[in-house]
Amino acid sequence: MSPQAHQPLVMLPCAKKMRSKPSLELVFEAEESPLLRFAYGLLGRRELAEEIVQDAFLKLHQHWAEVEIPRAWLFRCVRNLALNQLRKNKREVSDDTAAETFPAKGENPDAELGRLEAVGMVQMLVAEMETRDREMVTLKYFHDLKYQEIAQRLNMSTGNVGYRLHHLLKQLADRLRQAGIDGGPILP
């Protein structure tokens, strides 16, 4: 047998089908940072995000034999743990602070968590983009620059900026749908 025959296959985030499951160590190396960004997007606190991700990996270790797709399992686990944390915090917060921290009484906490999940996923997907693509999206949607201003900053034609942004947004929407996040409003 060749030496390559004994090497495990590495799970790529965009891989549609794997032949074998990667090691727990490889999953940790590949998924820790995206999971931290996702958890931070849901919770808004770095310490809590780290704790949630650590708990998710501990649970993955406990259920390793049963888990077929570790990445999807971890993201769902982090989402569920974050939801539990938000519910726990809501019960612990006094009425005075609750108005500042949580949605108004008429709003659904599950809807708010769904919105936070979508925001976290968008942040994660944008962070995974190539540098130039990430810059374009950031300049357009976070700094509200016009195509012409983006073109000047990135030394591109205005038409190329519009073309690239159109395709980047389409890819982003497709990846959000694949993650189970459908087109509802992300902003409150």
C-alpha positions in Angstrom: 0.0 0.0 0.0 1.1 3.5 -0.7 1.8 5.9 2.3 -1.1 8.1 1.2 -3.6 5.2 1.7 -3.3 5.5 5.5 -3.8 9.2 5.7 -7.3 10.3 6.8 -9.3 12.5 4.5 -9.7 16.1 5.8 -13.2 17.5 5.8 -13.4 20.6 3.8 -16.1 23.1 4.8 -17.6 23.2 1.3 -17.2 19.4 0.6 -20.5 17.9 -0.3 -19.6 14.3 0.4 -16.8 12.7 2.3 -15.4 9.2 2.1 -14.5 8.9 5.7 -14.9 11.0 8.9 -11.8 13.2 9.8 -10.2 12.9 13.2 -11.6 15.0 16.1 -8.3 16.9 16.1 -8.7 17.9 12.5 -12.3 18.9 13.0 -11.2 21.1 16.0 -8.5 22.7 13.9 -10.8 23.4 11.0 -13.9 24.5 12.9 -12.9 26.2 16.1 -12.5 29.7 14.6 -15.7 29.6 12.5 -17.6 28.3 15.5 -16.3 31.0 17.8 -17.3 33.7 15.2 -20.8 32.1 14.9 -21.2 31.8 18.7 -20.0 35.4 19.2 -22.6 36.6 16.6 -25.3 34.9 18.6 -24.2 35.9 22.1 -22.3 39.1 21.6 -19.8 38.1 24.3 -16.4 36.6 23.6 -16.1 34.7 26.9 -19.6 33.1 26.5 -18.8 32.2 22.9 -15.6 30.4 24.0 -17.4 28.5 26.7 -20.2 27.5 24.4 -17.8 26.3 21.7 -15.8 24.3 24.3 -19.0 22.7 25.5 -19.9 21.8 22.0 -16.6 20.1 21.4 -16.9 18.2 24.6 -20.4 17.0 23.6 -19.0 16.0 20.1 -16.3 14.0 21.8 -19.0 12.2 23.9 -21.1 11.4 20.8 -18.3 11.0 18.3 -19.3 7.5 17.2 -22.8 8.6 16.4 -22.0 11.9 14.5 -21.8 11.5 10.8 -21.2 15.2 9.8 -19.2 16.8 12.6 -19.3 20.4 11.1 -23.1 20.5 10.8 -23.5 18.8 14.2 -21.2 21.3 15.9 -23.0 24.4 14.4 -26.4 23.0 15.5 -25.0 22.2 19.0 -23.5 25.7 19.3 -26.9 27.2 18.2 -28.8 25.1 20.8 -26.3 25.9 23.6 -26.5 29.6 22.7 -30.3 29.5 22.8 -30.2 27.8 26.2 -27.7 30.5 27.4 -29.9 33.3 26.2 -33.0 31.8 27.9 -31.1 31.3 31.1 -29.8 34.9 31.0 -33.2 36.2 30.3 -34.6 34.6 33.5 -31.6 35.9 35.5 -31.8 39.5 34.3 -33.9 42.0 36.3 -36.8 43.8 34.6 -34.8 47.0 34.4 -31.9 45.5 32.5 -34.1 43.2 30.4 -35.5 46.1 28.4 -32.0 47.1 27.4 -30.7 43.6 26.6 -33.6 41.7 25.1 -36.2 42.4 22.5 -39.4 44.2 23.5 -42.1 42.1 25.1 -44.1 41.8 21.9 -41.1 40.2 20.1 -40.5 36.5 20.0 -37.2 35.4 21.6 -36.9 32.5 19.1 -37.3 35.0 16.2 -34.6 37.1 17.8 -32.3 34.1 18.2 -33.0 33.3 14.5 -32.0 36.8 13.6 -28.8 36.6 15.7 -28.0 33.2 14.2 -28.4 34.7 10.7 -26.1 37.6 11.6 -23.5 35.2 13.0 -23.6 33.0 10.0 -23.3 36.1 7.6 -20.3 37.3 9.6 -18.7 33.8 9.4 -19.3 33.5 5.7 -18.0 37.0 5.0 -14.9 36.2 7.1 -14.3 33.1 5.0 -14.3 35.1 1.7 -11.1 35.9 -0.2 -9.5 39.1 1.0 -10.6 41.3 -2.0 -14.1 39.9 -2.0 -14.4 40.5 1.8 -13.2 44.1 1.3 -15.8 44.7 -1.4 -18.6 43.4 0.8 -17.4 45.3 3.8 -17.0 48.6 1.9 -20.4 48.3 0.3 -22.5 46.9 3.2 -20.7 48.0 6.3 -19.3 51.3 5.2 -22.1 52.1 2.7 -19.7 53.2 -0.1 -20.9 53.5 -3.7 -19.6 51.2 -6.4 -17.5 54.1 -7.8 -15.8 54.7 -4.4 -15.1 51.0 -4.0 -13.7 50.8 -7.5 -11.3 53.6 -6.7 -10.2 52.1 -3.4 -9.6 48.7 -4.9 -8.3 49.8 -8.3 -11.1 48.1 -10.2 -13.7 49.2 -12.8 -17.1 50.2 -11.4 -18.8 47.6 -13.6 -16.5 44.9 -12.2 -17.4 45.9 -8.7 -21.1 45.6 -9.4 -20.6 42.3 -11.2 -18.5 40.8 -8.3 -20.8 42.0 -5.6 -23.9 40.6 -7.4 -22.2 37.2 -7.6 -20.8 37.3 -4.1 -24.3 38.1 -2.7 -25.8 35.3 -4.7 -23.2 32.8 -3.3 -23.8 34.2 0.2 -27.5 33.6 -0.1 -27.0 30.1 -1.4 -24.7 29.3 1.5 -27.2 30.7 4.0 -30.0 28.6 2.5 -27.7 25.5 2.7 -27.2 26.3 6.4 -30.9 26.4 6.9 -31.3 30.2 7.1 -34.0 31.4 4.7 -34.5 35.0 3.5 -36.1 36.7 6.4 -34.9 40.1 7.6 -31.6 40.1 9.4 -31.7 43.6 10.6 -34.3 44.5 13.3 
